[in-house]
Amino acid sequence: MKILYVDSTVRRGSRTAALAKHLLNRLDGDIETAKLSEMDFPKTDESFLSRRDKACAAGDHSGELFAPARQFAKADVIVIAAPFWDLSFPASLKQYFEQINVLGLTFDYTADGRPVGLCRAKKLYYVTTAGGPVYSEEYGYGYVRALARTFYGIDDCTLIKAECLDIMGADVDALLNAARLEIDRLELP
Ligand SMILES: Cc1cc2nc3c(=O)[nH]c(=O)nc-3n(C[C@H](O)[C@H](O)[C@H](O)COP(=O)(O)O)c2cc1C
């Protein structure tokens, strides 16, 4: 089983990464990591889009430009680690999605204009931690789940979260251990 770990955490002591690693330790397979803070995302300006459109129209996804999308499309399981930032997630994760949403590689359109997924993965885990309560899952996990279901064809998405970690007096270890317990109870693919 090929596991793709999409890591958008940035802090050395990241609690989100610690939970994601707990999950990865339970999953059986080869792990490839996309460490987003170490990736150089091209600027998605007009010249980039036209280069990409030309390659897609020619059905040529062999270029370096498509390497992240090829890696994503081939994975059996996706694990995303994303701290809760500004009600959603770090911008690097959005930049990553802009790179992997590739027509003819990770998704296609049917004749009547509906997107269909071309990714091999059947399962996506989204791991997040938040300083306060996650008031709405809509902008973080909910958005990623919508992308997964609509574009990538990954219907089975699971959220793992620990929230209220930065509230004064919070028992951070207890909150993280509760999330670890939740991970231990998951039925894994
Ligand atoms: C740039 C930034 C934005 C944040 N925005 C929010 C937020 O909107 N809501 C919230 O509850 N916590 C917010 N936090 C706190 C983080 O969600 C929290 O500290 C989280 O556990 C950090 O994850 P990490 O330990 O993996 O780095 C923010 C932190 C940073 C650095």
The ligand as an SDF file (V2000), in Angstrom:
LIG
                    3D

 31 33  0  0  0  0  0  0  0  0999 V2000
   -1.0490   31.6340   11.5000 C   0  0  0  0  0  0  0  0  0  0  0  0
   -1.8980   30.9840   12.5590 C   0  0  0  0  0  0  0  0  0  0  0  0
   -3.2870   31.0750   12.4850 C   0  0  0  0  0  0  0  0  0  0  0  0
   -4.0960   30.4540   13.4490 C   0  0  0  0  0  0  0  0  0  0  0  0
   -5.4590   30.5700   13.3560 N   0  0  0  0  0  0  0  0  0  0  0  0
   -6.2450   29.9390   14.2720 C   0  0  0  0  0  0  0  0  0  0  0  0
   -7.6630   30.0050   14.1730 C   0  0  0  0  0  0  0  0  0  0  0  0
   -8.2370   30.6140   13.2690 O   0  0  0  0  0  0  0  0  0  0  0  0
   -8.4020   29.3890   15.1220 N   0  0  0  0  0  0  0  0  0  0  0  0
   -7.8210   28.6730   16.1440 C   0  0  0  0  0  0  0  0  0  0  0  0
   -8.5350   28.1030   16.9520 O   0  0  0  0  0  0  0  0  0  0  0  0
   -6.4680   28.5950   16.2640 N   0  0  0  0  0  0  0  0  0  0  0  0
   -5.6720   29.2040   15.3530 C   0  0  0  0  0  0  0  0  0  0  0  0
   -4.2950   29.1110   15.4570 N   0  0  0  0  0  0  0  0  0  0  0  0
   -3.6990   28.2580   16.5140 C   0  0  0  0  0  0  0  0  0  0  0  0
   -3.3550   26.8680   15.9550 C   0  0  0  0  0  0  0  0  0  0  0  0
   -4.4820   26.2780   15.3420 O   0  0  0  0  0  0  0  0  0  0  0  0
   -2.8830   25.9050   17.0290 C   0  0  0  0  0  0  0  0  0  0  0  0
   -1.8390   26.4490   17.8050 O   0  0  0  0  0  0  0  0  0  0  0  0
   -2.4510   24.5880   16.3910 C   0  0  0  0  0  0  0  0  0  0  0  0
   -2.4230   23.5600   17.3740 O   0  0  0  0  0  0  0  0  0  0  0  0
   -1.1090   24.7170   15.7340 C   0  0  0  0  0  0  0  0  0  0  0  0
   -0.7570   23.4870   15.1690 O   0  0  0  0  0  0  0  0  0  0  0  0
    0.7370   22.9150   15.2700 P   0  0  0  0  0  0  0  0  0  0  0  0
    1.0360   22.6100   16.7130 O   0  0  0  0  0  0  0  0  0  0  0  0
    0.6580   21.6780   14.4360 O   0  0  0  0  0  0  0  0  0  0  0  0
    1.6410   23.9380   14.6830 O   0  0  0  0  0  0  0  0  0  0  0  0
   -3.4880   29.7330   14.5160 C   0  0  0  0  0  0  0  0  0  0  0  0
   -2.0770   29.6460   14.5820 C   0  0  0  0  0  0  0  0  0  0  0  0
   -1.2980   30.2700   13.6290 C   0  0  0  0  0  0  0  0  0  0  0  0
    0.2160   30.1620   13.7210 C   0  0  0  0  0  0  0  0  0  0  0  0
  1  2  1  0
  2  3  1  0
  2 30  2  0
  3  4  2  0
  4  5  1  0
  4 28  1  0
  5  6  2  0
  6  7  1  0
  6 13  1  0
  7  8  2  0
  7  9  1  0
  9 10  1  0
 10 11  2  0
 10 12  1  0
 12 13  2  0
 13 14  1  0
 14 15  1  0
 14 28  1  0
 15 16  1  0
 16 17  1  0
 16 18  1  0
 18 19  1  0
 18 20  1  0
 20 21  1  0
 20 22  1  0
 22 23  1  0
 23 24  1  0
 24 25  2  0
 24 26  1  0
 24 27  1  0
 28 29  2  0
 29 30  1  0
 30 31  1  0
M  END
$$$$
